[in-house]
Amino acid sequence: MVLTCTDADTALPALLTAFPAARDIEVAGGSLEEAFLELTAAGETTGPDDAPGAMGVTR
């Protein structure tokens, strides 16, 4: 499972509260390519991840 969010300090405790059996969690920053795409996508709406603190989950 991949969790994408803008606020890992909030997302991680919420994840562990909802799924206390979760193990082997890795936290990583975005890549340079992801940052570039985010910055150059000015004005585009891609969904709920646009809101501050929003979380998206991909399985």
C-alpha positions as protocol buffer text, in pm:
chain_id: "A"
residue {
  index: 1
  type: MET
  ca { x: 0 y: 0 z: 0 }
}
residue {
  index: 2
  type: VAL
  ca { x: 125 y: 350 z: -78 }
}
residue {
  index: 3
  type: LEU
  ca { x: -3 y: 649 z: 119 }
}
residue {
  index: 4
  type: THR
  ca { x: 57 y: 990 z: -34 }
}
residue {
  index: 5
  type: CYS
  ca { x: 4 y: 1294 z: 185 }
}
residue {
  index: 6
  type: THR
  ca { x: 121 y: 1646 z: 254 }
}
residue {
  index: 7
  type: ASP
  ca { x: 144 y: 1608 z: 633 }
}
residue {
  index: 8
  type: ALA
  ca { x: 315 y: 1288 z: 745 }
}
residue {
  index: 9
  type: ASP
  ca { x: 316 y: 1405 z: 1109 }
}
residue {
  index: 10
  type: THR
  ca { x: -64 y: 1384 z: 1106 }
}
residue {
  index: 11
  type: ALA
  ca { x: -107 y: 1096 z: 862 }
}
residue {
  index: 12
  type: LEU
  ca { x: 119 y: 845 z: 1038 }
}
residue {
  index: 13
  type: PRO
  ca { x: -54 y: 856 z: 1379 }
}
residue {
  index: 14
  type: ALA
  ca { x: -394 y: 840 z: 1204 }
}
residue {
  index: 15
  type: LEU
  ca { x: -278 y: 538 z: 1002 }
}
residue {
  index: 16
  type: LEU
  ca { x: -154 y: 358 z: 1313 }
}
residue {
  index: 17
  type: THR
  ca { x: -475 y: 437 z: 1500 }
}
residue {
  index: 18
  type: ALA
  ca { x: -687 y: 298 z: 1216 }
}
residue {
  index: 19
  type: PHE
  ca { x: -456 y: 1 z: 1149 }
}
residue {
  index: 20
  type: PRO
  ca { x: -272 y: -85 z: 1474 }
}
residue {
  index: 21
  type: ALA
  ca { x: -134 y: -407 z: 1325 }
}
residue {
  index: 22
  type: ALA
  ca { x: 53 y: -215 z: 1050 }
}
residue {
  index: 23
  type: ARG
  ca { x: 420 y: -313 z: 1032 }
}
residue {
  index: 24
  type: ASP
  ca { x: 731 y: -234 z: 828 }
}
residue {
  index: 25
  type: ILE
  ca { x: 624 y: 126 z: 760 }
}
residue {
  index: 26
  type: GLU
  ca { x: 859 y: 335 z: 547 }
}
residue {
  index: 27
  type: VAL
  ca { x: 842 y: 713 z: 521 }
}
residue {
  index: 28
  type: ALA
  ca { x: 1012 y: 887 z: 230 }
}
residue {
  index: 29
  type: GLY
  ca { x: 1014 y: 1234 z: 83 }
}
residue {
  index: 30
  type: GLY
  ca { x: 906 y: 1302 z: -270 }
}
residue {
  index: 31
  type: SER
  ca { x: 1149 y: 1286 z: -557 }
}
residue {
  index: 32
  type: LEU
  ca { x: 1280 y: 1584 z: -751 }
}
residue {
  index: 33
  type: GLU
  ca { x: 1062 y: 1477 z: -1043 }
}
residue {
  index: 34
  type: GLU
  ca { x: 750 y: 1472 z: -823 }
}
residue {
  index: 35
  type: ALA
  ca { x: 832 y: 1819 z: -688 }
}
residue {
  index: 36
  type: PHE
  ca { x: 883 y: 1953 z: -1041 }
}
residue {
  index: 37
  type: LEU
  ca { x: 554 y: 1806 z: -1162 }
}
residue {
  index: 38
  type: GLU
  ca { x: 370 y: 1948 z: -862 }
}
residue {
  index: 39
  type: LEU
  ca { x: 517 y: 2294 z: -913 }
}
residue {
  index: 40
  type: THR
  ca { x: 455 y: 2301 z: -1288 }
}
residue {
  index: 41
  type: ALA
  ca { x: 96 y: 2179 z: -1260 }
}
residue {
  index: 42
  type: ALA
  ca { x: -20 y: 2528 z: -1159 }
}
residue {
  index: 43
  type: GLY
  ca { x: -395 y: 2562 z: -1183 }
}
residue {
  index: 44
  type: GLU
  ca { x: -460 y: 2194 z: -1246 }
}
residue {
  index: 45
  type: THR
  ca { x: -691 y: 2012 z: -1009 }
}
residue {
  index: 46
  type: THR
  ca { x: -603 y: 1649 z: -956 }
}
residue {
  index: 47
  type: GLY
  ca { x: -839 y: 1555 z: -675 }
}
residue {
  index: 48
  type: PRO
  ca { x: -855 y: 1544 z: -296 }
}
residue {
  index: 49
  type: ASP
  ca { x: -475 y: 1553 z: -254 }
}
residue {
  index: 50
  type: ASP
  ca { x: -487 y: 1924 z: -343 }
}
residue {
  index: 51
  type: ALA
  ca { x: -617 y: 2023 z: 1 }
}
residue {
  index: 52
  type: PRO
  ca { x: -363 y: 2097 z: 276 }
}
residue {
  index: 53
  type: GLY
  ca { x: -313 y: 1785 z: 486 }
}
residue {
  index: 54
  type: ALA
  ca { x: -509 y: 1571 z: 241 }
}
residue {
  index: 55
  type: MET
  ca { x: -426 y: 1205 z: 206 }
}
residue {
  index: 56
  type: GLY
  ca { x: -457 y: 969 z: -87 }
}
residue {
  index: 57
  type: VAL
  ca { x: -420 y: 593 z: -72 }
}
residue {
  index: 58
  type: THR
  ca { x: -313 y: 366 z: -355 }
}
residue {
  index: 59
  type: ARG
  ca { x: -322 y: -12 z: -318 }
}
